[in-house]
Amino acid sequence: SYYEYLLKQWLQSGRTDAASKELYDRAIADTVARLVKHSSPAGLAYLVELNGERANHKMDELACFVGGMLTLSGDDAQLPLAEEHAHTYWLMFNTTATGLAPEIVHFTPGSDFKPQAPHNLLRPETVETLFYLWRRTHKQIY
């Protein structure tokens, strides 16, 4: 959420808070370089968690704010990654009998993702991402 707040601080300042924007840009560049991965076989975009240098290939539903944050940035270069993430989030919801995403999924080679914590806390992050993407692109898929 810290990164999201850096972006929102910059936006709320009328895009004049250069320090917040610089911190956000550096954080996103590092996130994309170190944390964004793609599953196999489907190539779904997701974020790993790092424990030191060790990557844990799990993603909490809470991390689904990233697609919205990338969209809200207004950076056209970040939009394709935001859409890739949104597709992953949608699949997290669409592949369960209840239509609710597991709170945590684990990505394993050869099977994309599996529920790790099957409960759902009704978080708004995925809906926020889809809303921002619809407002930005007007694509009916969102």
Chimera marker file (.cmm) of the C-alpha trace (Angstrom):
<marker_set name="trace">
<marker id="1" x="0.000" y="0.000" z="0.000" r="1" g="1" b="0" radius="0.5"/>
<marker id="2" x="2.936" y="2.360" z="0.608" r="1" g="1" b="0" radius="0.5"/>
<marker id="3" x="3.668" y="2.467" z="-3.125" r="1" g="1" b="0" radius="0.5"/>
<marker id="4" x="0.027" y="3.153" z="-3.902" r="1" g="1" b="0" radius="0.5"/>
<marker id="5" x="0.060" y="6.043" z="-1.425" r="1" g="1" b="0" radius="0.5"/>
<marker id="6" x="3.185" y="7.502" z="-3.055" r="1" g="1" b="0" radius="0.5"/>
<marker id="7" x="1.325" y="7.535" z="-6.362" r="1" g="1" b="0" radius="0.5"/>
<marker id="8" x="-1.851" y="8.987" z="-4.842" r="1" g="1" b="0" radius="0.5"/>
<marker id="9" x="0.166" y="11.681" z="-3.029" r="1" g="1" b="0" radius="0.5"/>
<marker id="10" x="1.665" y="12.709" z="-6.354" r="1" g="1" b="0" radius="0.5"/>
<marker id="11" x="-1.767" y="12.756" z="-8.010" r="1" g="1" b="0" radius="0.5"/>
<marker id="12" x="-3.387" y="14.686" z="-5.134" r="1" g="1" b="0" radius="0.5"/>
<marker id="13" x="-0.613" y="17.279" z="-5.312" r="1" g="1" b="0" radius="0.5"/>
<marker id="14" x="-1.705" y="18.070" z="-8.858" r="1" g="1" b="0" radius="0.5"/>
<marker id="15" x="1.307" y="16.093" z="-10.082" r="1" g="1" b="0" radius="0.5"/>
<marker id="16" x="3.716" y="18.546" z="-8.501" r="1" g="1" b="0" radius="0.5"/>
<marker id="17" x="5.158" y="16.424" z="-5.658" r="1" g="1" b="0" radius="0.5"/>
<marker id="18" x="8.271" y="15.314" z="-7.524" r="1" g="1" b="0" radius="0.5"/>
<marker id="19" x="9.721" y="13.448" z="-4.524" r="1" g="1" b="0" radius="0.5"/>
<marker id="20" x="6.677" y="11.152" z="-4.239" r="1" g="1" b="0" radius="0.5"/>
<marker id="21" x="6.688" y="10.514" z="-7.981" r="1" g="1" b="0" radius="0.5"/>
<marker id="22" x="10.401" y="9.715" z="-7.998" r="1" g="1" b="0" radius="0.5"/>
<marker id="23" x="10.017" y="7.282" z="-5.074" r="1" g="1" b="0" radius="0.5"/>
<marker id="24" x="7.029" y="5.649" z="-6.797" r="1" g="1" b="0" radius="0.5"/>
<marker id="25" x="8.875" y="5.318" z="-10.130" r="1" g="1" b="0" radius="0.5"/>
<marker id="26" x="11.911" y="3.736" z="-8.449" r="1" g="1" b="0" radius="0.5"/>
<marker id="27" x="9.735" y="1.353" z="-6.432" r="1" g="1" b="0" radius="0.5"/>
<marker id="28" x="7.781" y="0.249" z="-9.525" r="1" g="1" b="0" radius="0.5"/>
<marker id="29" x="10.948" y="-0.281" z="-11.569" r="1" g="1" b="0" radius="0.5"/>
<marker id="30" x="12.360" y="-2.457" z="-8.774" r="1" g="1" b="0" radius="0.5"/>
<marker id="31" x="9.050" y="-4.300" z="-8.341" r="1" g="1" b="0" radius="0.5"/>
<marker id="32" x="8.855" y="-5.138" z="-12.033" r="1" g="1" b="0" radius="0.5"/>
<marker id="33" x="12.490" y="-6.217" z="-12.133" r="1" g="1" b="0" radius="0.5"/>
<marker id="34" x="12.448" y="-8.361" z="-8.973" r="1" g="1" b="0" radius="0.5"/>
<marker id="35" x="8.894" y="-9.351" z="-8.073" r="1" g="1" b="0" radius="0.5"/>
<marker id="36" x="6.848" y="-9.731" z="-11.267" r="1" g="1" b="0" radius="0.5"/>
<marker id="37" x="6.867" y="-13.304" z="-12.535" r="1" g="1" b="0" radius="0.5"/>
<marker id="38" x="4.856" y="-15.302" z="-15.045" r="1" g="1" b="0" radius="0.5"/>
<marker id="39" x="3.401" y="-18.731" z="-14.349" r="1" g="1" b="0" radius="0.5"/>
<marker id="40" x="3.559" y="-21.822" z="-16.483" r="1" g="1" b="0" radius="0.5"/>
<marker id="41" x="1.977" y="-23.029" z="-18.606" r="1" g="1" b="0" radius="0.5"/>
<marker id="42" x="-0.444" y="-20.065" z="-19.048" r="1" g="1" b="0" radius="0.5"/>
<marker id="43" x="2.036" y="-17.214" z="-18.456" r="1" g="1" b="0" radius="0.5"/>
<marker id="44" x="-0.124" y="-15.492" z="-15.820" r="1" g="1" b="0" radius="0.5"/>
<marker id="45" x="1.430" y="-12.377" z="-14.277" r="1" g="1" b="0" radius="0.5"/>
<marker id="46" x="1.846" y="-12.418" z="-10.506" r="1" g="1" b="0" radius="0.5"/>
<marker id="47" x="4.000" y="-10.989" z="-7.717" r="1" g="1" b="0" radius="0.5"/>
<marker id="48" x="6.334" y="-13.077" z="-5.592" r="1" g="1" b="0" radius="0.5"/>
<marker id="49" x="7.099" y="-12.283" z="-1.975" r="1" g="1" b="0" radius="0.5"/>
<marker id="50" x="10.767" y="-12.009" z="-1.101" r="1" g="1" b="0" radius="0.5"/>
<marker id="51" x="12.245" y="-13.265" z="2.136" r="1" g="1" b="0" radius="0.5"/>
<marker id="52" x="15.759" y="-11.922" z="1.823" r="1" g="1" b="0" radius="0.5"/>
<marker id="53" x="16.703" y="-13.116" z="-1.647" r="1" g="1" b="0" radius="0.5"/>
<marker id="54" x="14.415" y="-16.172" z="-1.513" r="1" g="1" b="0" radius="0.5"/>
<marker id="55" x="11.270" y="-15.877" z="-3.626" r="1" g="1" b="0" radius="0.5"/>
<marker id="56" x="8.028" y="-17.288" z="-2.267" r="1" g="1" b="0" radius="0.5"/>
<marker id="57" x="5.705" y="-17.865" z="-5.232" r="1" g="1" b="0" radius="0.5"/>
<marker id="58" x="2.483" y="-17.035" z="-3.422" r="1" g="1" b="0" radius="0.5"/>
<marker id="59" x="0.232" y="-14.067" z="-3.891" r="1" g="1" b="0" radius="0.5"/>
<marker id="60" x="-2.362" y="-12.724" z="-1.485" r="1" g="1" b="0" radius="0.5"/>
<marker id="61" x="-5.571" y="-11.259" z="-2.865" r="1" g="1" b="0" radius="0.5"/>
<marker id="62" x="-4.447" y="-8.077" z="-1.108" r="1" g="1" b="0" radius="0.5"/>
<marker id="63" x="-1.701" y="-7.737" z="-3.749" r="1" g="1" b="0" radius="0.5"/>
<marker id="64" x="-4.376" y="-7.333" z="-6.415" r="1" g="1" b="0" radius="0.5"/>
<marker id="65" x="-4.146" y="-3.555" z="-5.902" r="1" g="1" b="0" radius="0.5"/>
<marker id="66" x="-1.062" y="-3.557" z="-8.146" r="1" g="1" b="0" radius="0.5"/>
<marker id="67" x="-3.041" y="-3.639" z="-11.403" r="1" g="1" b="0" radius="0.5"/>
<marker id="68" x="-5.090" y="-0.661" z="-10.282" r="1" g="1" b="0" radius="0.5"/>
<marker id="69" x="-2.029" y="1.213" z="-9.121" r="1" g="1" b="0" radius="0.5"/>
<marker id="70" x="-0.273" y="0.679" z="-12.461" r="1" g="1" b="0" radius="0.5"/>
<marker id="71" x="-3.409" y="1.845" z="-14.272" r="1" g="1" b="0" radius="0.5"/>
<marker id="72" x="-3.893" y="4.887" z="-12.058" r="1" g="1" b="0" radius="0.5"/>
<marker id="73" x="-0.314" y="6.001" z="-12.742" r="1" g="1" b="0" radius="0.5"/>
<marker id="74" x="-1.359" y="7.092" z="-16.236" r="1" g="1" b="0" radius="0.5"/>
<marker id="75" x="1.854" y="5.597" z="-17.633" r="1" g="1" b="0" radius="0.5"/>
<marker id="76" x="0.984" y="3.935" z="-20.932" r="1" g="1" b="0" radius="0.5"/>
<marker id="77" x="4.045" y="1.683" z="-20.604" r="1" g="1" b="0" radius="0.5"/>
<marker id="78" x="2.590" y="0.170" z="-17.396" r="1" g="1" b="0" radius="0.5"/>
<marker id="79" x="-0.886" y="-0.498" z="-18.820" r="1" g="1" b="0" radius="0.5"/>
<marker id="80" x="-0.115" y="-3.877" z="-20.480" r="1" g="1" b="0" radius="0.5"/>
<marker id="81" x="1.270" y="-5.232" z="-17.195" r="1" g="1" b="0" radius="0.5"/>
<marker id="82" x="-1.796" y="-3.900" z="-15.345" r="1" g="1" b="0" radius="0.5"/>
<marker id="83" x="-4.016" y="-5.772" z="-17.807" r="1" g="1" b="0" radius="0.5"/>
<marker id="84" x="-1.957" y="-8.957" z="-17.424" r="1" g="1" b="0" radius="0.5"/>
<marker id="85" x="-2.359" y="-8.776" z="-13.657" r="1" g="1" b="0" radius="0.5"/>
<marker id="86" x="-6.092" y="-8.108" z="-13.961" r="1" g="1" b="0" radius="0.5"/>
<marker id="87" x="-6.451" y="-11.259" z="-16.051" r="1" g="1" b="0" radius="0.5"/>
<marker id="88" x="-4.738" y="-13.271" z="-13.303" r="1" g="1" b="0" radius="0.5"/>
<marker id="89" x="-7.030" y="-11.754" z="-10.660" r="1" g="1" b="0" radius="0.5"/>
<marker id="90" x="-10.106" y="-12.552" z="-12.755" r="1" g="1" b="0" radius="0.5"/>
<marker id="91" x="-8.979" y="-16.167" z="-13.088" r="1" g="1" b="0" radius="0.5"/>
<marker id="92" x="-8.496" y="-16.370" z="-9.322" r="1" g="1" b="0" radius="0.5"/>
<marker id="93" x="-12.213" y="-15.572" z="-8.976" r="1" g="1" b="0" radius="0.5"/>
<marker id="94" x="-13.440" y="-17.424" z="-12.052" r="1" g="1" b="0" radius="0.5"/>
<marker id="95" x="-11.882" y="-20.791" z="-11.262" r="1" g="1" b="0" radius="0.5"/>
<marker id="96" x="-13.670" y="-21.410" z="-7.950" r="1" g="1" b="0" radius="0.5"/>
<marker id="97" x="-17.092" y="-22.946" z="-7.425" r="1" g="1" b="0" radius="0.5"/>
<marker id="98" x="-18.196" y="-19.932" z="-5.362" r="1" g="1" b="0" radius="0.5"/>
<marker id="99" x="-16.859" y="-17.286" z="-7.738" r="1" g="1" b="0" radius="0.5"/>
<marker id="100" x="-14.797" y="-15.842" z="-4.867" r="1" g="1" b="0" radius="0.5"/>
<marker id="101" x="-11.020" y="-15.781" z="-5.122" r="1" g="1" b="0" radius="0.5"/>
<marker id="102" x="-8.951" y="-17.630" z="-2.549" r="1" g="1" b="0" radius="0.5"/>
<marker id="103" x="-7.291" y="-15.230" z="-0.130" r="1" g="1" b="0" radius="0.5"/>
<marker id="104" x="-3.904" y="-16.717" z="-1.060" r="1" g="1" b="0" radius="0.5"/>
<marker id="105" x="-2.785" y="-18.654" z="-4.125" r="1" g="1" b="0" radius="0.5"/>
<marker id="106" x="0.491" y="-20.459" z="-4.702" r="1" g="1" b="0" radius="0.5"/>
<marker id="107" x="2.061" y="-20.560" z="-8.153" r="1" g="1" b="0" radius="0.5"/>
<marker id="108" x="3.721" y="-23.821" z="-9.119" r="1" g="1" b="0" radius="0.5"/>
<marker id="109" x="5.329" y="-24.706" z="-12.445" r="1" g="1" b="0" radius="0.5"/>
<marker id="110" x="3.048" y="-26.718" z="-14.664" r="1" g="1" b="0" radius="0.5"/>
<marker id="111" x="-0.214" y="-25.885" z="-12.885" r="1" g="1" b="0" radius="0.5"/>
<marker id="112" x="-0.238" y="-22.062" z="-12.754" r="1" g="1" b="0" radius="0.5"/>
<marker id="113" x="-1.834" y="-21.508" z="-9.338" r="1" g="1" b="0" radius="0.5"/>
<marker id="114" x="-3.559" y="-23.429" z="-6.584" r="1" g="1" b="0" radius="0.5"/>
<marker id="115" x="-5.499" y="-22.086" z="-3.596" r="1" g="1" b="0" radius="0.5"/>
<marker id="116" x="-3.338" y="-21.931" z="-0.487" r="1" g="1" b="0" radius="0.5"/>
<marker id="117" x="-5.920" y="-20.270" z="1.766" r="1" g="1" b="0" radius="0.5"/>
<marker id="118" x="-9.356" y="-20.991" z="0.277" r="1" g="1" b="0" radius="0.5"/>
<marker id="119" x="-11.288" y="-18.450" z="2.383" r="1" g="1" b="0" radius="0.5"/>
<marker id="120" x="-12.124" y="-14.991" z="1.002" r="1" g="1" b="0" radius="0.5"/>
<marker id="121" x="-12.236" y="-11.770" z="3.034" r="1" g="1" b="0" radius="0.5"/>
<marker id="122" x="-14.170" y="-9.821" z="0.364" r="1" g="1" b="0" radius="0.5"/>
<marker id="123" x="-11.347" y="-7.383" z="-0.271" r="1" g="1" b="0" radius="0.5"/>
<marker id="124" x="-11.927" y="-4.564" z="-2.800" r="1" g="1" b="0" radius="0.5"/>
<marker id="125" x="-8.532" y="-4.629" z="-4.552" r="1" g="1" b="0" radius="0.5"/>
<marker id="126" x="-9.563" y="-6.646" z="-7.604" r="1" g="1" b="0" radius="0.5"/>
<marker id="127" x="-12.722" y="-4.592" z="-8.121" r="1" g="1" b="0" radius="0.5"/>
<marker id="128" x="-10.643" y="-1.416" z="-7.779" r="1" g="1" b="0" radius="0.5"/>
<marker id="129" x="-8.251" y="-2.660" z="-10.469" r="1" g="1" b="0" radius="0.5"/>
<marker id="130" x="-11.100" y="-3.573" z="-12.833" r="1" g="1" b="0" radius="0.5"/>
<marker id="131" x="-12.794" y="-0.205" z="-12.236" r="1" g="1" b="0" radius="0.5"/>
<marker id="132" x="-9.615" y="1.776" z="-12.963" r="1" g="1" b="0" radius="0.5"/>
<marker id="133" x="-8.964" y="-0.300" z="-16.079" r="1" g="1" b="0" radius="0.5"/>
<marker id="134" x="-12.501" y="0.271" z="-17.341" r="1" g="1" b="0" radius="0.5"/>
<marker id="135" x="-12.253" y="4.017" z="-16.705" r="1" g="1" b="0" radius="0.5"/>
<marker id="136" x="-8.888" y="4.194" z="-18.449" r="1" g="1" b="0" radius="0.5"/>
<marker id="137" x="-9.554" y="1.901" z="-21.430" r="1" g="1" b="0" radius="0.5"/>
<marker id="138" x="-13.378" y="1.663" z="-21.697" r="1" g="1" b="0" radius="0.5"/>
<marker id="139" x="-12.929" y="-1.972" z="-22.689" r="1" g="1" b="0" radius="0.5"/>
<marker id="140" x="-16.105" y="-3.925" z="-21.986" r="1" g="1" b="0" radius="0.5"/>
<marker id="141" x="-14.099" y="-6.826" z="-20.568" r="1" g="1" b="0" radius="0.5"/>
<marker id="142" x="-13.639" y="-4.744" z="-17.406" r="1" g="1" b="0" radius="0.5"/>
<link id1="1" id2="2" r="1" g="1" b="0" radius="0.2"/>
<link id1="2" id2="3" r="1" g="1" b="0" radius="0.2"/>
<link id1="3" id2="4" r="1" g="1" b="0" radius="0.2"/>
<link id1="4" id2="5" r="1" g="1" b="0" radius="0.2"/>
<link id1="5" id2="6" r="1" g="1" b="0" radius="0.2"/>
<link id1="6" id2="7" r="1" g="1" b="0" radius="0.2"/>
<link id1="7" id2="8" r="1" g="1" b="0" radius="0.2"/>
<link id1="8" id2="9" r="1" g="1" b="0" radius="0.2"/>
<link id1="9" id2="10" r="1" g="1" b="0" radius="0.2"/>
<link id1="10" id2="11" r="1" g="1" b="0" radius="0.2"/>
<link id1="11" id2="12" r="1" g="1" b="0" radius="0.2"/>
<link id1="12" id2="13" r="1" g="1" b="0" radius="0.2"/>
<link id1="13" id2="14" r="1" g="1" b="0" radius="0.2"/>
<link id1="14" id2="15" r="1" g="1" b="0" radius="0.2"/>
<link id1="15" id2="16" r="1" g="1" b="0" radius="0.2"/>
<link id1="16" id2="17" r="1" g="1" b="0" radius="0.2"/>
<link id1="17" id2="18" r="1" g="1" b="0" radius="0.2"/>
<link id1="18" id2="19" r="1" g="1" b="0" radius="0.2"/>
<link id1="19" id2="20" r="1" g="1" b="0" radius="0.2"/>
<link id1="20" id2="21" r="1" g="1" b="0" radius="0.2"/>
<link id1="21" id2="22" r="1" g="1" b="0" radius="0.2"/>
<link id1="22" id2="23" r="1" g="1" b="0" radius="0.2"/>
<link id1="23" id2="24" r="1" g="1" b="0" radius="0.2"/>
<link id1="24" id2="25" r="1" g="1" b="0" radius="0.2"/>
<link id1="25" id2="26" r="1" g="1" b="0" radius="0.2"/>
<link id1="26" id2="27" r="1" g="1" b="0" radius="0.2"/>
<link id1="27" id2="28" r="1" g="1" b="0" radius="0.2"/>
<link id1="28" id2="29" r="1" g="1" b="0" radius="0.2"/>
<link id1="29" id2="30" r="1" g="1" b="0" radius="0.2"/>
<link id1="30" id2="31" r="1" g="1" b="0" radius="0.2"/>
<link id1="31" id2="32" r="1" g="1" b="0" radius="0.2"/>
<link id1="32" id2="33" r="1" g="1" b="0" radius="0.2"/>
<link id1="33" id2="34" r="1" g="1" b="0" radius="0.2"/>
<link id1="34" id2="35" r="1" g="1" b="0" radius="0.2"/>
<link id1="35" id2="36" r="1" g="1" b="0" radius="0.2"/>
<link id1="36" id2="37" r="1" g="1" b="0" radius="0.2"/>
<link id1="37" id2="38" r="1" g="1" b="0" radius="0.2"/>
<link id1="38" id2="39" r="1" g="1" b="0" radius="0.2"/>
<link id1="39" id2="40" r="1" g="1" b="0" radius="0.2"/>
<link id1="40" id2="41" r="1" g="1" b="0" radius="0.2"/>
<link id1="41" id2="42" r="1" g="1" b="0" radius="0.2"/>
<link id1="42" id2="43" r="1" g="1" b="0" radius="0.2"/>
<link id1="43" id2="44" r="1" g="1" b="0" radius="0.2"/>
<link id1="44" id2="45" r="1" g="1" b="0" radius="0.2"/>
<link id1="45" id2="46" r="1" g="1" b="0" radius="0.2"/>
<link id1="46" id2="47" r="1" g="1" b="0" radius="0.2"/>
<link id1="47" id2="48" r="1" g="1" b="0" radius="0.2"/>
<link id1="48" id2="49" r="1" g="1" b="0" radius="0.2"/>
<link id1="49" id2="50" r="1" g="1" b="0" radius="0.2"/>
<link id1="50" id2="51" r="1" g="1" b="0" radius="0.2"/>
<link id1="51" id2="52" r="1" g="1" b="0" radius="0.2"/>
<link id1="52" id2="53" r="1" g="1" b="0" radius="0.2"/>
<link id1="53" id2="54" r="1" g="1" b="0" radius="0.2"/>
<link id1="54" id2="55" r="1" g="1" b="0" radius="0.2"/>
<link id1="55" id2="56" r="1" g="1" b="0" radius="0.2"/>
<link id1="56" id2="57" r="1" g="1" b="0" radius="0.2"/>
<link id1="57" id2="58" r="1" g="1" b="0" radius="0.2"/>
<link id1="58" id2="59" r="1" g="1" b="0" radius="0.2"/>
<link id1="59" id2="60" r="1" g="1" b="0" radius="0.2"/>
<link id1="60" id2="61" r="1" g="1" b="0" radius="0.2"/>
<link id1="61" id2="62" r="1" g="1" b="0" radius="0.2"/>
<link id1="62" id2="63" r="1" g="1" b="0" radius="0.2"/>
<link id1="63" id2="64" r="1" g="1" b="0" radius="0.2"/>
<link id1="64" id2="65" r="1" g="1" b="0" radius="0.2"/>
<link id1="65" id2="66" r="1" g="1" b="0" radius="0.2"/>
<link id1="66" id2="67" r="1" g="1" b="0" radius="0.2"/>
<link id1="67" id2="68" r="1" g="1" b="0" radius="0.2"/>
<link id1="68" id2="69" r="1" g="1" b="0" radius="0.2"/>
<link id1="69" id2="70" r="1" g="1" b="0" radius="0.2"/>
<link id1="70" id2="71" r="1" g="1" b="0" radius="0.2"/>
<link id1="71" id2="72" r="1" g="1" b="0" radius="0.2"/>
<link id1="72" id2="73" r="1" g="1" b="0" radius="0.2"/>
<link id1="73" id2="74" r="1" g="1" b="0" radius="0.2"/>
<link id1="74" id2="75" r="1" g="1" b="0" radius="0.2"/>
<link id1="75" id2="76" r="1" g="1" b="0" radius="0.2"/>
<link id1="76" id2="77" r="1" g="1" b="0" radius="0.2"/>
<link id1="77" id2="78" r="1" g="1" b="0" radius="0.2"/>
<link id1="78" id2="79" r="1" g="1" b="0" radius="0.2"/>
<link id1="79" id2="80" r="1" g="1" b="0" radius="0.2"/>
<link id1="80" id2="81" r="1" g="1" b="0" radius="0.2"/>
<link id1="81" id2="82" r="1" g="1" b="0" radius="0.2"/>
<link id1="82" id2="83" r="1" g="1" b="0" radius="0.2"/>
<link id1="83" id2="84" r="1" g="1" b="0" radius="0.2"/>
<link id1="84" id2="85" r="1" g="1" b="0" radius="0.2"/>
<link id1="85" id2="86" r="1" g="1" b="0" radius="0.2"/>
<link id1="86" id2="87" r="1" g="1" b="0" radius="0.2"/>
<link id1="87" id2="88" r="1" g="1" b="0" radius="0.2"/>
<link id1="88" id2="89" r="1" g="1" b="0" radius="0.2"/>
<link id1="89" id2="90" r="1" g="1" b="0" radius="0.2"/>
<link id1="90" id2="91" r="1" g="1" b="0" radius="0.2"/>
<link id1="91" id2="92" r="1" g="1" b="0" radius="0.2"/>
<link id1="92" id2="93" r="1" g="1" b="0" radius="0.2"/>
<link id1="93" id2="94" r="1" g="1" b="0" radius="0.2"/>
<link id1="94" id2="95" r="1" g="1" b="0" radius="0.2"/>
<link id1="95" id2="96" r="1" g="1" b="0" radius="0.2"/>
<link id1="96" id2="97" r="1" g="1" b="0" radius="0.2"/>
<link id1="97" id2="98" r="1" g="1" b="0" radius="0.2"/>
<link id1="98" id2="99" r="1" g="1" b="0" radius="0.2"/>
<link id1="99" id2="100" r="1" g="1" b="0" radius="0.2"/>
<link id1="100" id2="101" r="1" g="1" b="0" radius="0.2"/>
<link id1="101" id2="102" r="1" g="1" b="0" radius="0.2"/>
<link id1="102" id2="103" r="1" g="1" b="0" radius="0.2"/>
<link id1="103" id2="104" r="1" g="1" b="0" radius="0.2"/>
<link id1="104" id2="105" r="1" g="1" b="0" radius="0.2"/>
<link id1="105" id2="106" r="1" g="1" b="0" radius="0.2"/>
<link id1="106" id2="107" r="1" g="1" b="0" radius="0.2"/>
<link id1="107" id2="108" r="1" g="1" b="0" radius="0.2"/>
<link id1="108" id2="109" r="1" g="1" b="0" radius="0.2"/>
<link id1="109" id2="110" r="1" g="1" b="0" radius="0.2"/>
<link id1="110" id2="111" r="1" g="1" b="0" radius="0.2"/>
<link id1="111" id2="112" r="1" g="1" b="0" radius="0.2"/>
<link id1="112" id2="113" r="1" g="1" b="0" radius="0.2"/>
<link id1="113" id2="114" r="1" g="1" b="0" radius="0.2"/>
<link id1="114" id2="115" r="1" g="1" b="0" radius="0.2"/>
<link id1="115" id2="116" r="1" g="1" b="0" radius="0.2"/>
<link id1="116" id2="117" r="1" g="1" b="0" radius="0.2"/>
<link id1="117" id2="118" r="1" g="1" b="0" radius="0.2"/>
<link id1="118" id2="119" r="1" g="1" b="0" radius="0.2"/>
<link id1="119" id2="120" r="1" g="1" b="0" radius="0.2"/>
<link id1="120" id2="121" r="1" g="1" b="0" radius="0.2"/>
<link id1="121" id2="122" r="1" g="1" b="0" radius="0.2"/>
<link id1="122" id2="123" r="1" g="1" b="0" radius="0.2"/>
<link id1="123" id2="124" r="1" g="1" b="0" radius="0.2"/>
<link id1="124" id2="125" r="1" g="1" b="0" radius="0.2"/>
<link id1="125" id2="126" r="1" g="1" b="0" radius="0.2"/>
<link id1="126" id2="127" r="1" g="1" b="0" radius="0.2"/>
<link id1="127" id2="128" r="1" g="1" b="0" radius="0.2"/>
<link id1="128" id2="129" r="1" g="1" b="0" radius="0.2"/>
<link id1="129" id2="130" r="1" g="1" b="0" radius="0.2"/>
<link id1="130" id2="131" r="1" g="1" b="0" radius="0.2"/>
<link id1="131" id2="132" r="1" g="1" b="0" radius="0.2"/>
<link id1="132" id2="133" r="1" g="1" b="0" radius="0.2"/>
<link id1="133" id2="134" r="1" g="1" b="0" radius="0.2"/>
<link id1="134" id2="135" r="1" g="1" b="0" radius="0.2"/>
<link id1="135" id2="136" r="1" g="1" b="0" radius="0.2"/>
<link id1="136" id2="137" r="1" g="1" b="0" radius="0.2"/>
<link id1="137" id2="138" r="1" g="1" b="0" radius="0.2"/>
<link id1="138" id2="139" r="1" g="1" b="0" radius="0.2"/>
<link id1="139" id2="140" r="1" g="1" b="0" radius="0.2"/>
<link id1="140" id2="141" r="1" g="1" b="0" radius="0.2"/>
<link id1="141" id2="142" r="1" g="1" b="0" radius="0.2"/>
</marker_set>
